[in-house]
């Protein structure tokens, strides 16, 4: 049984009962969860130190899926457990209902919360609601775009959220505890208390790690640098783009008090005699200015607390020194050969920059029809177009997760999956979003691979790899699996195909030649999932998605032809090679798409082994590819071990 279950069951509930009675004395509008799809919970929409021109810290009423709430708060997917640092003792669980667990009322809405935000920062009950609301909202976004519930890696129904787990300005997801552990710092001098459980960015980021670990658990296994960096990149992208969905947040952050936003580059662009160049200049200038918005900053309170009093080298200048501002990263291919970008956080900024630079480009283009007055553009309309751009791009990112390979992820696979998933759901690209995203990725030297994704009806396998065409294939083709035109469906049960790994394997077995999957190698179907999604034009897409992997366990001396162990690696040391793919079927059980990551890809496997060896990523017996030697218990904690920050 996980540790936090035991802790929670030993809590004295008397204080919580008294709190519930006190709260019941306040008249609140009744919310019946049986008839409402969501309830609104007040939470910080940005870090507490981020304020607008008039109203102070930014709060939002976040839409949270309606359900029966136990004290904690505890729903069917999340359980907040406030465990004291070093004592392993839990504070009384927070009650968010008024006697009836199906009836929630917001105790911290505009009419009832204290005027001084500092009172909320140190209010353990508000922290519990803030943490629960943002976590539940984040999970709902993923499930909305993927069209199904998402399991946690542990297999347990609930993920634990611990608001005061560590005394540090950090937070991380822990497989060991099936929990997200949030750090905090007491007040020091003039600096107030800091709780990472109050940061929208941090909560959304860490819960995203837990979600991706449930979706793609093998992304933490030893691989090329892109794979672990994607964990960080996705978490940042979701944190930055999802905040746009919160009511009035974008408008309040953009409004300096007069209801207008003035782009300094507009006047010169409008005066350009070449109308087309002027419009291009207008969009580029606005995109550059939108990058400076607080909406593109991540984790300001941690950045501010960790930064030195004087501007530290590499720190983001300005009022709120964010932890990261990836949107400012200049487009270049230099990172491909820069060892600094082997570190996951740094490498992740490449993906985040590509997506965010696309987002501001989309945003600026949508502003073109808006009226420009002498004092600027209506800030509400600017915010509205930003919300549309962010929501569309976030949907593109999240829908692509099912189309990513289950192992051996590389950045090229990301743009490939995003473009494929979006095309299948929205064939028309009216605003050219896919072109903008492709151009942004290409500016960083990332282009879709030429052969992995197969999405033509009736075609199962791509053009043979160059290495194989030159006679350098590791093994001769299976003589019992001849490639033929078309796919065979004999003896398949459609109902079983939607749920059964065994039925999917039979499909692979029957079509091994056409799919170019060598079933002489160890092959296992790891999951079969259903998905129903709605596109922007109302198209409903129902699919069955099946992941399979292939594994070769061998030694350095017995690697397949063409795959070479790194120089200096012992001949008798173990090596594990991974490959796999995703098969997609439509609602009629017809094969539609094959995302391939061949286990016998000579070029990729040689790059992978060289990278792992040069970076000392070995298992405890000195083997390559089986483990990083750290184990699941420490992997995510190490991922968030920042060495460039000040000790507090």
C-alpha positions in Angstrom: 0.0 0.0 0.0 1.4 3.5 -0.9 2.7 5.4 2.1 0.3 8.3 1.8 -2.7 6.0 2.1 -1.5 4.9 5.5 -0.8 8.5 6.6 -4.2 9.8 5.5 -6.1 7.1 7.4 -4.5 8.0 10.7 -5.5 11.7 10.6 -7.7 13.2 13.4 -10.7 14.7 11.6 -12.1 16.8 14.5 -10.5 20.0 13.3 -11.8 19.5 9.8 -15.3 18.9 11.1 -15.1 22.2 13.1 -13.8 23.9 10.0 -16.7 22.5 8.0 -19.3 23.8 10.5 -17.7 27.3 10.4 -17.8 27.3 6.7 -21.4 26.1 6.6 -22.4 29.3 8.5 -21.5 31.3 5.4 -24.3 31.3 2.9 -23.1 29.9 -0.4 -24.9 29.1 -3.7 -25.6 25.4 -3.9 -23.9 23.5 -6.7 -25.3 20.1 -7.5 -22.6 17.9 -9.1 -25.3 15.6 -10.4 -26.5 18.2 -12.9 -23.4 20.3 -13.5 -20.6 19.0 -15.7 -18.0 21.2 -13.9 -17.7 23.3 -10.8 -15.6 26.5 -10.5 -12.8 26.6 -8.0 -10.9 29.8 -7.2 -7.1 29.4 -7.7 -4.1 31.6 -8.5 -4.0 31.9 -12.3 -0.3 33.0 -12.2 2.2 32.9 -9.4 1.2 35.1 -6.4 3.9 37.7 -7.2 2.4 38.3 -10.7 -0.1 41.1 -10.6 -2.1 43.2 -13.1 -2.4 47.0 -13.1 -5.6 47.2 -11.0 -6.5 44.1 -9.0 -3.3 42.7 -7.6 -2.6 38.9 -7.9 -4.4 37.1 -10.7 -7.1 34.7 -9.6 -9.3 32.6 -11.8 -12.3 30.4 -11.2 -11.0 27.2 -12.8 -13.5 24.7 -14.3 -13.0 21.4 -12.5 -14.8 18.2 -13.5 -17.7 17.6 -11.2 -17.6 14.6 -8.8 -18.2 13.5 -5.3 -15.5 15.1 -3.1 -14.2 13.6 0.1 -12.2 15.6 2.6 -8.6 16.1 1.6 -9.8 17.2 -0.9 -10.0 13.8 -2.5 -11.7 13.0 -5.8 -11.5 9.8 -7.8 -8.3 10.9 -9.6 -6.5 13.1 -7.1 -5.9 13.1 -3.3 -4.3 16.1 -1.5 -2.3 15.0 1.5 -0.7 17.7 3.5 2.2 15.9 5.1 4.6 17.8 7.3 8.3 17.9 6.3 10.4 15.4 8.3 7.5 14.3 10.5 5.4 12.2 8.1 2.4 13.6 10.0 -0.6 14.8 8.0 -2.5 18.0 8.7 -6.3 17.6 9.0 -7.8 17.1 5.6 -9.6 20.0 4.0 -13.3 19.9 3.5 -14.6 21.7 0.4 -18.3 20.7 0.7 -21.0 21.7 3.1 -22.0 18.4 4.6 -23.1 16.9 1.2 -20.1 15.5 -0.6 -21.9 16.1 -3.9 -22.4 19.9 -3.2 -19.4 22.1 -3.6 -19.3 25.9 -3.0 -16.3 28.2 -3.5 -15.2 29.7 -0.2 -12.6 32.0 -1.9 -14.5 33.6 -4.7 -14.4 37.3 -5.3 -17.0 38.1 -2.6 -15.5 36.0 0.1 -11.7 35.9 -0.1 -9.7 38.2 2.1 -8.5 41.5 0.7 -4.9 40.8 1.6 -3.6 38.0 -0.7 -0.9 37.2 1.8 -3.6 35.6 4.0 -4.3 33.2 1.2 -0.6 32.3 0.6 -0.4 31.1 4.2 -3.9 29.5 4.3 -3.4 25.7 4.2 -7.0 25.1 3.2 -6.8 27.5 0.2 -3.5 25.9 -0.9 -5.3 22.5 -0.9 -8.0 23.8 -3.1 -5.6 25.6 -5.4 -3.5 22.5 -5.9 -6.5 20.2 -6.4 -8.2 22.6 -8.9 -5.2 23.2 -11.2 -4.3 19.5 -11.2 -7.8 18.4 -12.0 -8.1 21.0 -14.7 -4.8 19.9 -16.3 -5.8 16.3 -16.4 -9.1 17.2 -17.9 -7.3 19.1 -20.8 -5.4 15.9 -21.7 -8.4 13.7 -21.5 -10.5 16.1 -23.5 -8.1 16.1 -26.5 -7.2 12.4 -26.3 -10.8 11.3 -26.0 -10.4 8.9 -23.1 -9.4 8.6 -19.4 -5.6 8.4 -18.8 -4.2 5.9 -16.2 -1.4 6.7 -13.7 1.8 4.7 -14.0 1.2 3.1 -10.6 -2.1 1.6 -11.7 -3.8 3.1 -8.7 -6.8 5.3 -9.4 -5.6 8.4 -7.5 -2.4 10.4 -7.7 -1.3 12.0 -4.4 -0.6 15.8 -4.2 1.6 16.8 -1.3 1.7 20.6 -0.8 4.5 20.8 1.8 6.7 17.8 1.0 10.1 19.4 1.0 11.8 22.6 2.2 13.1 23.9 -1.2 11.9 26.0 -4.1 11.2 22.9 -6.2 8.7 20.2 -7.0 8.8 16.9 -8.7 6.7 13.9 -9.6 7.6 10.7 -7.8 6.9 7.2 -9.1 7.9 5.8 -5.8 5.2 7.6 -3.9 2.7 7.8 -6.7 2.6 11.5 -5.9 3.7 15.0 -6.9 5.8 16.4 -4.1 5.7 20.2 -3.8 8.4 22.2 -2.0 8.0 25.4 0.0 10.2 28.0 1.8 9.5 29.9 4.9 9.8 33.7 4.9 13.4 35.0 4.9 14.0 38.7 5.7 11.7 40.7 3.4 11.0 37.7 1.2 7.5 36.2 1.9 6.7 32.5 2.1 7.0 30.6 -1.1 4.7 27.6 -1.9 5.2 25.9 -5.2 1.7 24.4 -4.7 0.4 27.9 -5.4 2.0 28.2 -8.8 -0.2 27.4 -11.7 2.8 26.8 -13.9 4.5 24.4 -11.4 1.4 22.4 -10.8 0.5 22.0 -14.4 4.1 21.1 -15.2 4.5 18.4 -12.6 1.1 16.9 -13.2 2.0 16.7 -16.9 5.0 14.6 -16.0 2.7 12.2 -14.2 0.3 12.1 -17.1 3.0 11.5 -19.7 4.4 8.8 -17.5 1.1 7.0 -17.6 0.8 7.5 -21.3 4.4 6.7 -22.3 6.1 5.0 -19.4 9.2 4.0 -21.5 10.2 7.6 -22.1 12.3 7.5 -18.9 14.3 4.5 -20.2 17.8 5.1 -21.5 17.6 6.7 -25.0 18.8 9.6 -27.0 18.8 13.1 -25.4 15.5 14.1 -27.1 13.4 11.6 -25.2 13.8 12.8 -21.6 13.9 16.4 -22.9 10.4 15.9 -24.4 9.1 15.1 -20.8 10.3 18.6 -19.8 9.1 20.3 -23.0 5.6 18.9 -22.9 5.2 19.9 -19.3 6.3 23.5 -20.1 4.1 23.8 -23.2 1.0 22.7 -21.3 1.7 25.0 -18.4 2.2 28.0 -20.7 -0.6 27.4 -23.2 -3.3 26.1 -20.8 -3.3 29.3 -18.8 -4.9 31.1 -21.8 -8.0 29.0 -21.2 -8.6 30.6 -17.8 -11.2 33.4 -18.0 -9.8 37.0 -18.2 -6.2 36.0 -17.4 -4.8 36.9 -20.8 -6.7 40.2 -20.9 -5.6 41.3 -17.4 -2.0 40.5 -18.0 -2.0 42.5 -21.3 -4.0 45.5 -20.0 -1.9 48.3 -18.5 -5.0 50.0 -17.3 -6.6 51.8 -20.3 -8.1 48.9 -22.1 -5.7 49.2 -25.0 -2.4 47.6 -26.0 -0.1 49.7 -28.1 2.4 48.0 -30.3 5.4 50.2 -30.8 6.1 48.8 -34.2 2.7 49.4 -35.7 3.2 53.0 -36.9 6.3 52.3 -39.0 4.7 49.2 -40.5 1.5 51.0 -41.4 3.5 53.7 -43.2 5.2 51.2 -45.4 4.2 52.0 -49.0 4.4 48.3 -49.9 1.2 47.0 -48.4 2.2 43.4 -48.4 5.6 44.1 -46.8 3.8 46.4 -44.3 1.5 43.6 -43.2 4.4 41.2 -42.8 6.3 43.9 -40.8 3.2 44.5 -38.7 2.8 40.8 -37.8 6.5 40.3 -37.1 6.7 43.4 -34.9 3.6 42.4 -32.9 4.9 38.8 -32.5 8.2 40.2 -31.1 6.3 42.3 -28.6 3.9 39.5 -27.6 6.9 37.4 -26.6 7.6 39.9 -23.8 4.2 39.2 -22.2 4.1 37.5 -18.8 2.0 34.8 -20.5 5.3 33.5 -22.0 7.1 33.3 -18.7 7.3 30.2 -16.5 7.4 30.0 -12.7 8.1 33.6 -11.7 8.0 33.1 -8.0 10.7 30.4 -8.1 12.7 32.5 -10.6 12.4 35.5 -8.3 13.3 33.6 -5.2 16.3 31.8 -6.7 17.7 34.8 -8.6 20.5 36.8 -6.9 19.7 40.3 -5.8 21.8 41.6 -8.6 20.9 40.3 -12.1 22.6 36.9 -12.3 24.2 35.9 -15.5 21.6 34.4 -17.8 18.7 35.4 -15.5 15.7 36.9 -17.2 15.6 40.7 -16.5 12.4 42.5 -15.6 9.9 42.8 -12.9 9.3 39.0 -12.7 12.5 37.0 -13.3 10.9 33.8 -14.6 12.6 30.5 -14.2 12.5 30.0 -18.0 11.6 32.1 -21.0 12.2 29.6 -23.9 10.2 31.8 -26.3 13.2 34.1 -26.6 15.6 31.4 -27.8 17.0 32.5 -31.2 16.1 30.0 -34.0 19.3 28.2 -35.0 20.7 24.7 -35.6 23.8 25.3 -33.3 22.2 23.4 -30.5 22.5 20.2 -32.5 26.3 20.1 -31.8 26.4 22.1 -28.5 27.1 19.8 -25.5 25.1 22.2 -23.2 21.9 21.0 -24.9 22.5 17.4 -23.8 21.0 18.5 -20.4 17.2 17.7 -20.5 15.9 21.2 -19.3 18.2 23.0 -21.8 17.3 20.7 -24.7 13.6 21.0 -23.9 13.8 24.7 -24.6 14.3 24.0 -28.3 10.8 22.3 -28.5 9.2 24.9 -26.3 10.7 27.7 -28.3 9.4 26.2 -31.6 5.9 25.8 -30.2 5.7 29.2 -28.5 7.2 31.1 -31.4 4.6 29.4 -33.6 2.0 30.5 -31.1 2.9 34.2 -31.1 3.2 34.1 -34.9 -0.4 32.6 -35.1 -1.5 35.2 -32.5 0.0 38.1 -34.4 -1.5 37.0 -37.7 -5.0 36.8 -36.2 -4.7 40.5 -35.1 -4.4 41.6 -38.7 -8.1 42.4 -39.2 -8.4 44.4 -35.9 -8.9 48.1 -36.0 -5.8 50.2 -34.9 -6.7 53.4 -33.0 -4.1 56.1 -32.2 -3.8 54.7 -28.6 -3.6 51.1 -29.7 -5.7 48.0 -30.2 -8.5 46.9 -28.0 -6.9 44.6 -25.4 -9.9 42.4 -25.0 -9.8 41.5 -28.7 -6.1 40.9 -28.6 -6.5 38.6 -25.7 -9.4 36.8 -27.4 -7.2 36.0 -30.5 -4.4 34.9 -28.2 -6.8 32.5 -26.5 -7.9 31.0 -29.8 -4.4 30.6 -31.0 -3.2 29.0 -27.7 -6.1 26.6 -27.4 -5.8 25.5 -31.0 -2.0 24.8 -30.7 -2.5 23.1 -27.3 -5.0 20.8 -28.9 -2.6 20.0 -31.8 0.1 19.1 -29.2 -2.1 16.9 -27.0 -3.8 15.0 -29.8 -0.4 14.0 -31.2 0.6 12.1 -28.0 -1.1 8.9 -29.2 0.8 9.1 -32.5 4.3 9.3 -30.9 6.4 6.1 -31.0 6.2 4.3 -27.6 10.0 4.1 -27.4 13.1 5.9 -28.8 11.4 9.3 -29.2 13.2 12.0 -31.2 12.2 15.6 -31.9 11.6 14.8 -35.5 8.9 12.4 -34.4 7.1 15.2 -32.5 6.5 17.4 -35.5 5.6 14.3 -37.5 3.0 13.2 -35.0 1.6 16.7 -34.6 1.1 17.3 -38.3 -0.3 13.8 -38.9 -2.8 14.0 -36.0 -4.0 17.4 -36.9 -4.4 16.5 -40.6 -6.5 13.5 -39.7 -8.8 15.5 -37.5 -8.9 18.8 -39.4 -8.1 18.4 -43.1 -8.5 22.1 -43.8 -5.8 24.4 -42.3 -7.5 27.7 -42.9 -5.0 29.8 -41.0 -1.9 27.9 -42.1 -1.1 26.7 -38.6 0.6 23.5 -39.8 2.8 25.5 -42.2 3.8 27.9 -39.4 4.7 25.1 -37.0 6.7 23.3 -39.7 8.6 26.5 -40.5 9.3 27.1 -36.8 10.7 23.5 -36.3 12.7 23.7 -39.5 14.3 26.9 -38.3 15.8 24.8 -35.5 16.8 22.1 -37.9 14.0 19.7 -37.0 12.1 18.2 -39.9 9.7 15.1 -40.1 11.6 11.9 -40.9 11.3 10.6 -44.4 10.1 7.1 -43.6 8.7 6.4 -40.1 5.1 7.5 -40.3 2.9 5.6 -42.8 -0.5 7.1 -43.3 -1.7 6.2 -46.8 -4.7 3.9 -47.0 -3.7 0.5 -48.3 0.0 1.1 -47.8 1.5 -0.5 -44.8 5.3 0.0 -45.1 7.4 2.9 -46.3 10.2 3.0 -48.8 13.0 0.7 -47.6 15.7 2.4 -45.5 18.8 3.4 -47.5 21.0 1.2 -45.4 18.8 -1.8 -46.3 18.6 -0.8 -49.9 22.4 -0.8 -50.0 22.5 -4.4 -48.7 23.5 -3.4 -45.1 20.3 -4.7 -43.4 21.2 -6.4 -40.1 19.3 -9.6 -41.1 18.0 -10.9 -44.3 14.2 -10.5 -44.7 12.0 -13.2 -43.1 11.5 -15.8 -45.9 8.1 -16.7 -44.4 6.7 -13.1 -44.4 6.5 -11.9 -48.0 5.5 -8.3 -48.5 2.3 -8.1 -50.6 0.1 -5.2 -51.6 -2.8 -4.6 -49.2 -3.6 -5.8 -45.7 -5.2 -9.1 -44.8 -8.0 -9.2 -42.2 -8.7 -12.9 -42.2 -9.7 -14.5 -38.8 -9.8 -11.1 -37.0 -12.6 -10.3 -34.6 -13.5 -6.6 -34.8 -14.7 -6.4 -31.2 -11.6 -8.0 -29.9 -9.4 -5.8 -32.1 -10.5 -2.8 -30.1 -9.4 -4.1 -26.7 -7.2 -7.2 -27.0 -3.4 -7.2 -27.3 -3.6 -10.8 -28.5 -5.9 -9.8 -31.4 -3.6 -6.9 -32.4 -0.7 -9.3 -32.4 -2.6 -11.6 -34.7 -3.0 -8.7 -37.1 0.8 -8.0 -36.9 1.5 -11.7 -37.4 -0.8 -11.9 -40.5 0.7 -8.8 -42.0 4.3 -8.9 -40.8 5.7 -8.6 -44.3 3.5 -5.7 -45.4 4.1 -3.8 -42.1 7.9 -4.6 -42.2 7.8 -5.9 -38.6 10.1 -8.8 -38.2 8.2 -11.1 -35.8 11.3 -13.4 -35.5 12.4 -10.8 -32.9 10.8 -10.5 -29.5 7.5 -8.6 -30.1 4.9 -7.6 -27.5 1.7 -5.5 -27.8 1.8 -3.4 -24.7 -1.6 -1.6 -24.8 -4.7 -1.2 -26.9 -6.8 1.9 -26.4 -9.9 3.5 -27.9 -10.2 7.2 -28.6 -13.1 9.4 -29.8 -12.2 13.0 -30.6 -14.1 16.0 -32.0 -12.3 18.3 -34.5 -12.7 22.0 -34.9 -15.2 21.6 -37.8 -17.3 19.0 -35.9 -15.7 15.9 -37.4 -15.9 12.9 -35.0 -12.9 10.6 -35.2 -13.0 7.2 -33.5 -9.9 5.2 -33.5 -8.2 2.1 -31.9 -4.6 2.8 -31.0 -2.2 -0.1 -30.3 1.4 0.1 -29.1 3.9 -2.6 -29.7 7.6 -2.9 -28.8 10.5 -5.1 -29.9 13.5 -5.9 -27.8 16.9 -7.4 -28.5 19.0 -8.5 -25.4 22.5 -9.3 -26.4 26.2 -8.5 -25.7 28.6 -6.1 -27.4 30.3 -9.0 -29.2 27.0 -10.3 -30.6 25.3 -7.2 -31.9 23.4 -7.4 -35.2 25.5 -6.6 -38.3 26.0 -2.9 -38.8 25.3 -2.0 -35.2 28.6 -1.4 -33.3 29.4 -1.1 -29.6 31.2 2.1 -28.6 35.0 1.9 -28.6 36.2 0.7 -25.3 33.0 -1.0 -24.3 33.6 -4.6 -23.0 32.6 -7.4 -25.4 30.8 -9.4 -22.8 28.8 -6.5 -21.3 25.0 -6.6 -21.9 23.3 -4.3 -24.4 19.6 -3.8 -24.9 18.1 -2.5 -28.2 14.6 -1.1 -28.3 12.2 -0.5 -31.1 8.4 -0.4 -31.6 5.6 1.5 -33.1 1.9 2.5 -33.1 -0.9 0.9 -35.2 -4.0 3.0 -35.7 -7.4 1.5 -36.9 -10.6 3.3 -37.7 -14.0 2.7 -36.3 -14.5 -0.2 -38.8 -11.4 -1.9 -37.7 -9.5 -1.0 -40.9 -5.8 -0.3 -40.6 -5.0 3.4 -41.2 -1.6 4.4 -39.8 1.7 2.9 -38.7 4.2 5.0 -36.7 7.5 3.1 -36.9 10.6 3.1 -34.8 12.4 0.0 -36.1 14.6 -1.9 -33.6 17.1 -2.6 -36.4 17.5 1.0 -37.5 21.4 0.9 -37.7 22.0 4.6 -37.8 19.8 5.3 -34.7 21.0 2.4 -32.7 24.7 3.4 -33.2 23.9 7.0 -32.2 22.0 5.8 -29.1 24.8 3.5 -27.9 27.4 6.1 -28.5 25.4 8.8 -26.6 24.7 6.5 -23.6 28.3 5.4 -23.3 29.8 8.9 -23.6 27.4 10.2 -21.0 28.0 7.3 -18.6 24.4 6.2 -18.7 25.0 2.6 -17.7 23.2 0.1 -15.5 24.7 -1.1 -12.2 26.4 -4.0 -14.0 27.9 -1.7 -16.7 25.4 -2.6 -19.3 24.0 -0.2 -22.0 20.4 0.5 -22.7 18.8 -1.5 -19.8 18.8 1.2 -17.1 20.4 4.5 -16.3 21.6 3.0 -12.9 19.4 5.4 -10.9 16.1 3.5 -10.9 12.5 4.7 -11.0 12.6 6.0 -7.4 15.1 8.8 -8.1 14.7 9.4 -11.9 12.2 12.3 -11.8 13.8 13.9 -8.7 17.1 14.0 -10.5 15.4 15.4 -13.6 14.4 18.4 -11.4 17.7 18.7 -9.5 18.7 22.3 -10.5 22.4 22.9 -9.9 22.5 26.5 -11.2 20.3 28.0 -8.5 21.1 29.6 -5.2 20.8 27.7 -2.0 18.3 29.3 0.3 
